[in-house]
Amino acid sequence: MIWQYRPFIEYLNAVDDLLESRYGITSNDTNLDMIAAGHEAGEAPVEIVEQIAEKYDLERIARGVYG
């Protein structure tokens, strides 16, 4: 999927879903400019989430037995 052609809100929702499931945070806890730049560059949400995790030195939350 070419994300830069999707509406920003769809991209942001995908980023939020990944941030919440992997790190227990949302885009409100990060830099929206960084997310917007990723959208404009056509980066996949998973790529921008990994960049955010690296920038803020985030650790993935532990998953349960079924997660």
Distance bins in CASP14 RR format, pairs under 12 A and 6 or more apart:
PFRMAT RR
TARGET T0000
AUTHOR 0000-0000-0000
RMODE 2
METHOD distances of the structure
MODEL  1
1 10 0 0 0 0 1 0 0 0 0 0 0
1 11 0 0 0 0 1 0 0 0 0 0 0
1 14 0 0 0 0 1 0 0 0 0 0 0
1 42 0 0 0 0 1 0 0 0 0 0 0
1 43 0 0 0 0 0 1 0 0 0 0 0
1 44 1 0 0 1 0 0 0 0 0 0 0
1 45 0 0 0 0 1 0 0 0 0 0 0
1 46 0 0 0 0 0 1 0 0 0 0 0
2 11 0 0 0 0 0 1 0 0 0 0 0
2 39 0 0 0 0 0 1 0 0 0 0 0
2 41 0 0 0 0 0 1 0 0 0 0 0
2 42 1 0 0 1 0 0 0 0 0 0 0
2 43 0 0 0 0 0 1 0 0 0 0 0
2 44 0 0 0 0 1 0 0 0 0 0 0
3 9 0 0 0 0 0 1 0 0 0 0 0
3 10 0 0 0 0 1 0 0 0 0 0 0
3 11 1 0 1 0 0 0 0 0 0 0 0
3 12 0 0 0 0 0 1 0 0 0 0 0
3 13 0 0 0 0 0 1 0 0 0 0 0
3 14 1 0 0 1 0 0 0 0 0 0 0
3 15 0 0 0 0 1 0 0 0 0 0 0
3 35 0 0 0 0 0 1 0 0 0 0 0
3 36 0 0 0 0 0 1 0 0 0 0 0
3 38 0 0 0 0 1 0 0 0 0 0 0
3 39 1 0 0 1 0 0 0 0 0 0 0
3 40 0 0 0 0 1 0 0 0 0 0 0
3 41 0 0 0 0 1 0 0 0 0 0 0
3 42 1 0 1 0 0 0 0 0 0 0 0
3 43 1 0 0 1 0 0 0 0 0 0 0
3 44 1 0 0 1 0 0 0 0 0 0 0
3 45 1 0 0 1 0 0 0 0 0 0 0
3 46 0 0 0 0 0 1 0 0 0 0 0
3 47 0 0 0 0 1 0 0 0 0 0 0
3 48 0 0 0 0 1 0 0 0 0 0 0
4 10 0 0 0 0 0 1 0 0 0 0 0
4 11 0 0 0 0 1 0 0 0 0 0 0
4 36 0 0 0 0 0 1 0 0 0 0 0
4 37 0 0 0 0 0 1 0 0 0 0 0
4 38 0 0 0 0 1 0 0 0 0 0 0
4 39 1 0 0 1 0 0 0 0 0 0 0
4 40 1 0 0 1 0 0 0 0 0 0 0
4 41 1 0 0 1 0 0 0 0 0 0 0
4 42 1 1 0 0 0 0 0 0 0 0 0
4 43 0 0 0 0 1 0 0 0 0 0 0
4 44 0 0 0 0 0 1 0 0 0 0 0
4 45 0 0 0 0 0 1 0 0 0 0 0
4 48 0 0 0 0 0 1 0 0 0 0 0
5 11 0 0 0 0 0 1 0 0 0 0 0
5 39 0 0 0 0 1 0 0 0 0 0 0
5 40 0 0 0 0 0 1 0 0 0 0 0
5 42 0 0 0 0 1 0 0 0 0 0 0
6 12 0 0 0 0 0 1 0 0 0 0 0
6 13 0 0 0 0 0 1 0 0 0 0 0
6 14 0 0 0 0 1 0 0 0 0 0 0
6 15 0 0 0 0 0 1 0 0 0 0 0
6 39 0 0 0 0 1 0 0 0 0 0 0
6 40 0 0 0 0 0 1 0 0 0 0 0
6 42 0 0 0 0 1 0 0 0 0 0 0
6 43 0 0 0 0 0 1 0 0 0 0 0
6 44 0 0 0 0 0 1 0 0 0 0 0
6 45 0 0 0 0 1 0 0 0 0 0 0
7 13 0 0 0 0 1 0 0 0 0 0 0
7 14 0 0 0 0 0 1 0 0 0 0 0
7 39 0 0 0 0 1 0 0 0 0 0 0
8 14 0 0 0 0 0 1 0 0 0 0 0
8 15 0 0 0 0 0 1 0 0 0 0 0
8 27 0 0 0 0 0 1 0 0 0 0 0
8 32 0 0 0 0 1 0 0 0 0 0 0
8 35 0 0 0 0 1 0 0 0 0 0 0
8 36 1 0 0 1 0 0 0 0 0 0 0
8 37 0 0 0 0 0 1 0 0 0 0 0
8 38 0 0 0 0 0 1 0 0 0 0 0
8 39 1 0 1 0 0 0 0 0 0 0 0
8 40 0 0 0 0 1 0 0 0 0 0 0
8 42 0 0 0 0 0 1 0 0 0 0 0
8 45 0 0 0 0 0 1 0 0 0 0 0
9 15 0 0 0 0 0 1 0 0 0 0 0
9 16 0 0 0 0 0 1 0 0 0 0 0
9 27 0 0 0 0 0 1 0 0 0 0 0
9 35 0 0 0 0 0 1 0 0 0 0 0
9 36 0 0 0 0 0 1 0 0 0 0 0
9 39 0 0 0 0 0 1 0 0 0 0 0
10 16 0 0 0 0 0 1 0 0 0 0 0
10 17 0 0 0 0 0 1 0 0 0 0 0
10 39 0 0 0 0 1 0 0 0 0 0 0
10 45 0 0 0 0 1 0 0 0 0 0 0
11 17 0 0 0 0 0 1 0 0 0 0 0
11 18 0 0 0 0 0 1 0 0 0 0 0
11 27 0 0 0 0 0 1 0 0 0 0 0
11 32 0 0 0 0 0 1 0 0 0 0 0
11 35 1 0 0 1 0 0 0 0 0 0 0
11 36 0 0 0 0 1 0 0 0 0 0 0
11 37 0 0 0 0 0 1 0 0 0 0 0
11 38 0 0 0 0 1 0 0 0 0 0 0
11 39 1 0 1 0 0 0 0 0 0 0 0
11 40 0 0 0 0 1 0 0 0 0 0 0
11 41 0 0 0 0 0 1 0 0 0 0 0
11 42 0 0 0 0 1 0 0 0 0 0 0
11 43 0 0 0 0 1 0 0 0 0 0 0
11 44 0 0 0 0 1 0 0 0 0 0 0
11 45 1 0 0 1 0 0 0 0 0 0 0
11 46 0 0 0 0 0 1 0 0 0 0 0
11 47 0 0 0 0 0 1 0 0 0 0 0
11 48 0 0 0 0 1 0 0 0 0 0 0
11 49 0 0 0 0 0 1 0 0 0 0 0
12 18 0 0 0 0 0 1 0 0 0 0 0
12 19 0 0 0 0 0 1 0 0 0 0 0
12 26 0 0 0 0 1 0 0 0 0 0 0
12 27 1 0 1 0 0 0 0 0 0 0 0
12 28 0 0 0 0 0 1 0 0 0 0 0
12 30 0 0 0 0 0 1 0 0 0 0 0
12 32 0 0 0 0 1 0 0 0 0 0 0
12 34 0 0 0 0 0 1 0 0 0 0 0
12 35 1 0 0 1 0 0 0 0 0 0 0
12 36 0 0 0 0 1 0 0 0 0 0 0
12 38 0 0 0 0 0 1 0 0 0 0 0
12 39 1 0 0 1 0 0 0 0 0 0 0
12 45 0 0 0 0 1 0 0 0 0 0 0
12 48 0 0 0 0 0 1 0 0 0 0 0
12 49 0 0 0 0 0 1 0 0 0 0 0
13 19 0 0 0 0 0 1 0 0 0 0 0
13 20 0 0 0 0 0 1 0 0 0 0 0
13 26 0 0 0 0 0 1 0 0 0 0 0
13 27 0 0 0 0 1 0 0 0 0 0 0
13 35 0 0 0 0 0 1 0 0 0 0 0
13 39 0 0 0 0 0 1 0 0 0 0 0
13 45 0 0 0 0 1 0 0 0 0 0 0
14 20 0 0 0 0 0 1 0 0 0 0 0
14 21 0 0 0 0 0 1 0 0 0 0 0
14 27 0 0 0 0 0 1 0 0 0 0 0
14 35 0 0 0 0 0 1 0 0 0 0 0
14 38 0 0 0 0 0 1 0 0 0 0 0
14 39 0 0 0 0 1 0 0 0 0 0 0
14 43 0 0 0 0 0 1 0 0 0 0 0
14 44 0 0 0 0 1 0 0 0 0 0 0
14 45 1 1 0 0 0 0 0 0 0 0 0
14 46 0 0 0 0 1 0 0 0 0 0 0
14 47 0 0 0 0 0 1 0 0 0 0 0
14 48 0 0 0 0 1 0 0 0 0 0 0
14 49 0 0 0 0 1 0 0 0 0 0 0
15 21 0 0 0 0 0 1 0 0 0 0 0
15 22 0 0 0 0 0 1 0 0 0 0 0
15 23 0 0 0 0 0 1 0 0 0 0 0
15 25 0 0 0 0 0 1 0 0 0 0 0
15 26 0 0 0 0 1 0 0 0 0 0 0
15 27 1 0 1 0 0 0 0 0 0 0 0
15 28 0 0 0 0 0 1 0 0 0 0 0
15 29 0 0 0 0 0 1 0 0 0 0 0
15 30 0 0 0 0 1 0 0 0 0 0 0
15 31 0 0 0 0 0 1 0 0 0 0 0
15 32 0 0 0 0 1 0 0 0 0 0 0
15 34 0 0 0 0 1 0 0 0 0 0 0
15 35 1 0 1 0 0 0 0 0 0 0 0
15 36 0 0 0 0 0 1 0 0 0 0 0
15 37 0 0 0 0 0 1 0 0 0 0 0
15 38 0 0 0 0 1 0 0 0 0 0 0
15 39 0 0 0 0 1 0 0 0 0 0 0
15 43 0 0 0 0 0 1 0 0 0 0 0
15 44 0 0 0 0 1 0 0 0 0 0 0
15 45 1 0 1 0 0 0 0 0 0 0 0
15 46 0 0 0 0 1 0 0 0 0 0 0
15 47 0 0 0 0 1 0 0 0 0 0 0
15 48 1 0 1 0 0 0 0 0 0 0 0
15 49 1 0 1 0 0 0 0 0 0 0 0
15 50 0 0 0 0 0 1 0 0 0 0 0
15 51 0 0 0 0 0 1 0 0 0 0 0
15 52 0 0 0 0 1 0 0 0 0 0 0
15 53 0 0 0 0 0 1 0 0 0 0 0
16 22 0 0 0 0 0 1 0 0 0 0 0
16 23 0 0 0 0 0 1 0 0 0 0 0
16 24 0 0 0 0 0 1 0 0 0 0 0
16 25 0 0 0 0 1 0 0 0 0 0 0
16 26 1 0 1 0 0 0 0 0 0 0 0
16 27 1 0 1 0 0 0 0 0 0 0 0
16 28 0 0 0 0 1 0 0 0 0 0 0
16 29 0 0 0 0 0 1 0 0 0 0 0
16 30 0 0 0 0 1 0 0 0 0 0 0
16 32 0 0 0 0 0 1 0 0 0 0 0
16 35 0 0 0 0 1 0 0 0 0 0 0
16 45 0 0 0 0 1 0 0 0 0 0 0
16 48 0 0 0 0 0 1 0 0 0 0 0
16 49 0 0 0 0 1 0 0 0 0 0 0
16 52 0 0 0 0 0 1 0 0 0 0 0
17 23 0 0 0 0 0 1 0 0 0 0 0
17 24 0 0 0 0 0 1 0 0 0 0 0
17 25 0 0 0 0 0 1 0 0 0 0 0
17 26 0 0 0 0 1 0 0 0 0 0 0
17 27 0 0 0 0 0 1 0 0 0 0 0
17 45 1 0 0 1 0 0 0 0 0 0 0
17 46 0 0 0 0 0 1 0 0 0 0 0
17 49 0 0 0 0 1 0 0 0 0 0 0
18 24 0 0 0 0 0 1 0 0 0 0 0
18 25 0 0 0 0 0 1 0 0 0 0 0
18 26 0 0 0 0 0 1 0 0 0 0 0
18 27 0 0 0 0 1 0 0 0 0 0 0
18 30 0 0 0 0 0 1 0 0 0 0 0
18 35 0 0 0 0 0 1 0 0 0 0 0
18 44 0 0 0 0 1 0 0 0 0 0 0
18 45 1 0 1 0 0 0 0 0 0 0 0
18 46 1 0 0 1 0 0 0 0 0 0 0
18 47 0 0 0 0 0 1 0 0 0 0 0
18 48 0 0 0 0 1 0 0 0 0 0 0
18 49 1 0 1 0 0 0 0 0 0 0 0
18 50 0 0 0 0 1 0 0 0 0 0 0
18 51 0 0 0 0 0 1 0 0 0 0 0
18 52 0 0 0 0 1 0 0 0 0 0 0
18 53 0 0 0 0 1 0 0 0 0 0 0
18 58 0 0 0 0 0 1 0 0 0 0 0
18 60 0 0 0 0 0 1 0 0 0 0 0
19 25 1 0 1 0 0 0 0 0 0 0 0
19 26 1 0 1 0 0 0 0 0 0 0 0
19 27 1 0 0 1 0 0 0 0 0 0 0
19 28 0 0 0 0 1 0 0 0 0 0 0
19 29 1 0 0 1 0 0 0 0 0 0 0
19 30 1 0 0 1 0 0 0 0 0 0 0
19 31 0 0 0 0 0 1 0 0 0 0 0
19 32 0 0 0 0 0 1 0 0 0 0 0
19 34 0 0 0 0 0 1 0 0 0 0 0
19 35 0 0 0 0 1 0 0 0 0 0 0
19 45 0 0 0 0 1 0 0 0 0 0 0
19 46 0 0 0 0 0 1 0 0 0 0 0
19 48 0 0 0 0 1 0 0 0 0 0 0
19 49 1 0 1 0 0 0 0 0 0 0 0
19 50 0 0 0 0 0 1 0 0 0 0 0
19 51 0 0 0 0 0 1 0 0 0 0 0
19 52 1 0 0 1 0 0 0 0 0 0 0
19 53 0 0 0 0 1 0 0 0 0 0 0
19 56 0 0 0 0 0 1 0 0 0 0 0
19 58 0 0 0 0 1 0 0 0 0 0 0
19 60 0 0 0 0 0 1 0 0 0 0 0
19 61 0 0 0 0 0 1 0 0 0 0 0
20 26 1 0 1 0 0 0 0 0 0 0 0
20 27 0 0 0 0 1 0 0 0 0 0 0
20 28 0 0 0 0 0 1 0 0 0 0 0
20 29 0 0 0 0 1 0 0 0 0 0 0
20 30 0 0 0 0 0 1 0 0 0 0 0
20 49 0 0 0 0 0 1 0 0 0 0 0
20 60 0 0 0 0 0 1 0 0 0 0 0
20 61 0 0 0 0 1 0 0 0 0 0 0
21 45 0 0 0 0 0 1 0 0 0 0 0
21 46 0 0 0 0 0 1 0 0 0 0 0
21 49 0 0 0 0 1 0 0 0 0 0 0
21 60 0 0 0 0 1 0 0 0 0 0 0
21 61 0 0 0 0 1 0 0 0 0 0 0
21 63 0 0 0 0 1 0 0 0 0 0 0
21 64 0 0 0 0 0 1 0 0 0 0 0
21 67 0 0 0 0 1 0 0 0 0 0 0
22 45 0 0 0 0 0 1 0 0 0 0 0
22 46 0 0 0 0 1 0 0 0 0 0 0
22 49 1 0 0 1 0 0 0 0 0 0 0
22 50 0 0 0 0 1 0 0 0 0 0 0
22 52 0 0 0 0 0 1 0 0 0 0 0
22 53 1 0 0 1 0 0 0 0 0 0 0
22 58 0 0 0 0 1 0 0 0 0 0 0
22 59 0 0 0 0 1 0 0 0 0 0 0
22 60 1 0 1 0 0 0 0 0 0 0 0
22 61 1 0 0 1 0 0 0 0 0 0 0
22 62 0 0 0 0 0 1 0 0 0 0 0
22 63 0 0 0 0 1 0 0 0 0 0 0
22 67 0 0 0 0 0 1 0 0 0 0 0
23 29 0 0 0 0 1 0 0 0 0 0 0
23 30 0 0 0 0 1 0 0 0 0 0 0
23 49 1 0 0 1 0 0 0 0 0 0 0
23 50 0 0 0 0 0 1 0 0 0 0 0
23 52 0 0 0 0 1 0 0 0 0 0 0
23 53 1 0 0 1 0 0 0 0 0 0 0
23 54 0 0 0 0 0 1 0 0 0 0 0
23 56 0 0 0 0 1 0 0 0 0 0 0
23 57 0 0 0 0 0 1 0 0 0 0 0
23 58 1 0 1 0 0 0 0 0 0 0 0
23 59 1 0 0 1 0 0 0 0 0 0 0
23 60 1 0 0 1 0 0 0 0 0 0 0
23 61 1 0 0 1 0 0 0 0 0 0 0
23 62 0 0 0 0 0 1 0 0 0 0 0
23 63 0 0 0 0 0 1 0 0 0 0 0
24 30 0 0 0 0 0 1 0 0 0 0 0
24 49 0 0 0 0 0 1 0 0 0 0 0
24 53 0 0 0 0 0 1 0 0 0 0 0
24 58 0 0 0 0 1 0 0 0 0 0 0
24 59 0 0 0 0 0 1 0 0 0 0 0
24 60 0 0 0 0 1 0 0 0 0 0 0
24 61 1 0 1 0 0 0 0 0 0 0 0
24 62 0 0 0 0 0 1 0 0 0 0 0
24 63 0 0 0 0 0 1 0 0 0 0 0
25 31 0 0 0 0 0 1 0 0 0 0 0
25 49 0 0 0 0 0 1 0 0 0 0 0
25 52 0 0 0 0 1 0 0 0 0 0 0
25 53 0 0 0 0 1 0 0 0 0 0 0
25 56 0 0 0 0 1 0 0 0 0 0 0
25 58 1 0 0 1 0 0 0 0 0 0 0
25 59 0 0 0 0 0 1 0 0 0 0 0
25 60 0 0 0 0 0 1 0 0 0 0 0
25 61 0 0 0 0 1 0 0 0 0 0 0
26 32 0 0 0 0 0 1 0 0 0 0 0
26 35 0 0 0 0 0 1 0 0 0 0 0
26 49 0 0 0 0 0 1 0 0 0 0 0
26 52 0 0 0 0 0 1 0 0 0 0 0
27 33 0 0 0 0 0 1 0 0 0 0 0
27 34 0 0 0 0 1 0 0 0 0 0 0
27 35 1 0 1 0 0 0 0 0 0 0 0
27 36 0 0 0 0 0 1 0 0 0 0 0
27 39 0 0 0 0 0 1 0 0 0 0 0
27 45 0 0 0 0 0 1 0 0 0 0 0
27 48 0 0 0 0 1 0 0 0 0 0 0
27 49 0 0 0 0 1 0 0 0 0 0 0
27 52 0 0 0 0 1 0 0 0 0 0 0
28 35 0 0 0 0 0 1 0 0 0 0 0
29 35 0 0 0 0 0 1 0 0 0 0 0
29 52 0 0 0 0 1 0 0 0 0 0 0
29 53 0 0 0 0 0 1 0 0 0 0 0
29 56 0 0 0 0 1 0 0 0 0 0 0
29 58 0 0 0 0 1 0 0 0 0 0 0
30 36 0 0 0 0 0 1 0 0 0 0 0
30 48 0 0 0 0 1 0 0 0 0 0 0
30 49 0 0 0 0 1 0 0 0 0 0 0
30 51 0 0 0 0 0 1 0 0 0 0 0
30 52 1 0 1 0 0 0 0 0 0 0 0
30 53 0 0 0 0 1 0 0 0 0 0 0
30 54 0 0 0 0 0 1 0 0 0 0 0
30 55 0 0 0 0 1 0 0 0 0 0 0
30 56 1 0 0 1 0 0 0 0 0 0 0
30 58 0 0 0 0 1 0 0 0 0 0 0
31 37 0 0 0 0 1 0 0 0 0 0 0
31 38 0 0 0 0 0 1 0 0 0 0 0
31 48 0 0 0 0 0 1 0 0 0 0 0
31 51 0 0 0 0 0 1 0 0 0 0 0
31 52 1 0 0 1 0 0 0 0 0 0 0
31 55 1 0 0 1 0 0 0 0 0 0 0
31 56 0 0 0 0 1 0 0 0 0 0 0
32 38 0 0 0 0 0 1 0 0 0 0 0
32 39 0 0 0 0 0 1 0 0 0 0 0
32 48 0 0 0 0 0 1 0 0 0 0 0
32 52 0 0 0 0 0 1 0 0 0 0 0
33 39 0 0 0 0 0 1 0 0 0 0 0
33 40 0 0 0 0 0 1 0 0 0 0 0
33 48 0 0 0 0 0 1 0 0 0 0 0
33 52 0 0 0 0 0 1 0 0 0 0 0
33 55 0 0 0 0 0 1 0 0 0 0 0
34 40 0 0 0 0 0 1 0 0 0 0 0
34 41 0 0 0 0 0 1 0 0 0 0 0
34 43 0 0 0 0 0 1 0 0 0 0 0
34 47 0 0 0 0 0 1 0 0 0 0 0
34 48 1 0 0 1 0 0 0 0 0 0 0
34 49 0 0 0 0 0 1 0 0 0 0 0
34 50 0 0 0 0 0 1 0 0 0 0 0
34 51 1 0 0 1 0 0 0 0 0 0 0
34 52 1 0 0 1 0 0 0 0 0 0 0
34 53 0 0 0 0 0 1 0 0 0 0 0
34 54 0 0 0 0 0 1 0 0 0 0 0
34 55 1 0 0 1 0 0 0 0 0 0 0
34 56 0 0 0 0 1 0 0 0 0 0 0
35 41 0 0 0 0 0 1 0 0 0 0 0
35 42 0 0 0 0 0 1 0 0 0 0 0
35 43 0 0 0 0 1 0 0 0 0 0 0
35 45 0 0 0 0 1 0 0 0 0 0 0
35 47 0 0 0 0 0 1 0 0 0 0 0
35 48 1 0 1 0 0 0 0 0 0 0 0
35 49 0 0 0 0 1 0 0 0 0 0 0
35 51 0 0 0 0 1 0 0 0 0 0 0
35 52 1 0 0 1 0 0 0 0 0 0 0
35 55 0 0 0 0 0 1 0 0 0 0 0
36 42 0 0 0 0 0 1 0 0 0 0 0
36 43 0 0 0 0 0 1 0 0 0 0 0
36 48 0 0 0 0 1 0 0 0 0 0 0
37 43 0 0 0 0 1 0 0 0 0 0 0
37 47 0 0 0 0 0 1 0 0 0 0 0
37 48 0 0 0 0 1 0 0 0 0 0 0
37 51 0 0 0 0 1 0 0 0 0 0 0
37 52 0 0 0 0 0 1 0 0 0 0 0
38 44 0 0 0 0 1 0 0 0 0 0 0
38 45 0 0 0 0 1 0 0 0 0 0 0
38 46 0 0 0 0 0 1 0 0 0 0 0
38 47 1 0 0 1 0 0 0 0 0 0 0
38 48 1 0 1 0 0 0 0 0 0 0 0
38 49 0 0 0 0 0 1 0 0 0 0 0
38 50 0 0 0 0 0 1 0 0 0 0 0
38 51 0 0 0 0 1 0 0 0 0 0 0
38 52 0 0 0 0 0 1 0 0 0 0 0
39 45 0 0 0 0 1 0 0 0 0 0 0
39 47 0 0 0 0 0 1 0 0 0 0 0
39 48 1 0 0 1 0 0 0 0 0 0 0
40 48 0 0 0 0 0 1 0 0 0 0 0
41 47 0 0 0 0 1 0 0 0 0 0 0
41 48 0 0 0 0 1 0 0 0 0 0 0
41 51 0 0 0 0 0 1 0 0 0 0 0
42 48 0 0 0 0 1 0 0 0 0 0 0
43 49 0 0 0 0 1 0 0 0 0 0 0
43 50 0 0 0 0 1 0 0 0 0 0 0
43 51 1 0 0 1 0 0 0 0 0 0 0
43 52 0 0 0 0 0 1 0 0 0 0 0
44 50 0 0 0 0 1 0 0 0 0 0 0
44 51 0 0 0 0 0 1 0 0 0 0 0
45 51 0 0 0 0 0 1 0 0 0 0 0
45 52 0 0 0 0 0 1 0 0 0 0 0
46 52 0 0 0 0 0 1 0 0 0 0 0
46 53 0 0 0 0 0 1 0 0 0 0 0
47 53 0 0 0 0 0 1 0 0 0 0 0
47 54 0 0 0 0 0 1 0 0 0 0 0
48 54 0 0 0 0 0 1 0 0 0 0 0
48 55 0 0 0 0 0 1 0 0 0 0 0
49 55 0 0 0 0 0 1 0 0 0 0 0
49 56 0 0 0 0 0 1 0 0 0 0 0
49 58 0 0 0 0 1 0 0 0 0 0 0
49 60 0 0 0 0 0 1 0 0 0 0 0
50 56 0 0 0 0 0 1 0 0 0 0 0
50 58 0 0 0 0 1 0 0 0 0 0 0
50 60 0 0 0 0 0 1 0 0 0 0 0
51 58 0 0 0 0 0 1 0 0 0 0 0
52 58 1 0 0 1 0 0 0 0 0 0 0
53 59 0 0 0 0 1 0 0 0 0 0 0
53 60 1 0 0 1 0 0 0 0 0 0 0
53 61 0 0 0 0 0 1 0 0 0 0 0
60 67 0 0 0 0 0 1 0 0 0 0 0
61 67 0 0 0 0 0 1 0 0 0 0 0
END
